[in-house]
């Protein structure tokens, strides 16, 4: 993770605000974690275009994996060759996001088996 606070563009800001409104610690735009009992405190993520709230970063942002990757892991991310979403690969050979990897692997294995059977003459022509 980078040491600087990630800043986001308008489209990412809209997605962050959508996640913020789904957050269980947000009531009428006020943050329950920052509430001291005297007066309501406005949620920091609703007025800032940088990722400041540690609770939001740790608990809410992982709900949207693509947004989390775009904000926190810019240099370590890749685009999926199948669907085009941003993901963080487990190794330098990773080409597919976790959602597409299983389906692509299944297709590659089926094609490999077809070629192997055709080579050995096991398929009826």
Secondary structure, DSSP 8 states (H G I E B T S, - for coil): --SS--B--HHHHHHHHHHHHH-TTEETTEETTT--SSS--B-GGGT-SB---HHIIIIIGGGSHHHHHHHH-STTEEE-TTT--EEE-SSTT--S-HHHHHHHHHHHHHHHHHHHHHHHT-S--
